[in-house]
Structures are given as C-alpha cells and as structure tokens.
C-alpha cells in the first residue's frame, strides 16, 4: 500500500495539468542564438540557491500552468545561477544586483526590454510581459 502513494500522486499531478516553465540548460550565448533562430524573446532568470524569493518563485510562479504554457510557447527561458563565475560576469554586465531578477531580452540586438526584480506572482509576471510584448497575445491568469 505504501508503494501506491507515489504512483497515485504522479497520476493526480498528470490529471490536474501539472506544468512548469521548461528552463533550458544551455549557456547564455546558446540561449540567445536559439531565441534568434526560433524568432522568440529570451527570458533570463538570474537566481541563487540561497535566495528564498528565487526558491519561492520556482515553487509557485514558475509552476503556474497559464504562465508556463505561455513562456514555453513564446519565449526561450534560461535560468542562471549567479554563484557560477560565468553567470556572475553576466549579472555584472546586465547590472543585476538583486535576486531574483528576470530580464526579457530581444535576441536580435541584445536589448533588455523588461527588467523584473524580486518575487512576482504569475499574474503580475504575465501582466508585465503583456506590457513589454504588445504584439503577442499574453493570456490573463485564472
């Protein structure tokens, strides 16, 4: 009976439409190239393992089905841990000094279209994206 609990949990999660943002496990340069070739914007999440708001966003905001569906379809999401030296240099380049910081970047010219600092619930994050992406139909959360 004890072994059925994990199986039942997985089944319930799949039935409830469990989804999350599918952050790519690539370098910034590779993500930028992918975004350009896929004709999408790049969404970079500068975060750290010791950052409580970062962890909270991963557990809540990035699990929202409306947000994750939109991001996975229209953006190239990249998560960068700032405790890795190469990512720390990128954070300095983009003048990121608070975490989490999310940047929406136009891959054609590297321009930051939107800078979001601190914890954001899915509804607020979608509203910010709607403001920054007027040509893309950004859904409202439930």
Secondary structure, 3 states (H helix, E strand, C coil): CCCHHHHHHHHHHHHCCCCCCCCECCCHHHHHHHHHHCCCEEEEEEECCCCHHHHHHHHCHHHCHHHHHHHHHHEEEEEEECCCHHHHHHHHHCCCCCCCEEEEEECCCCEEEEEEECCCCHHHHHHHHHHHCCCCCCCCCC
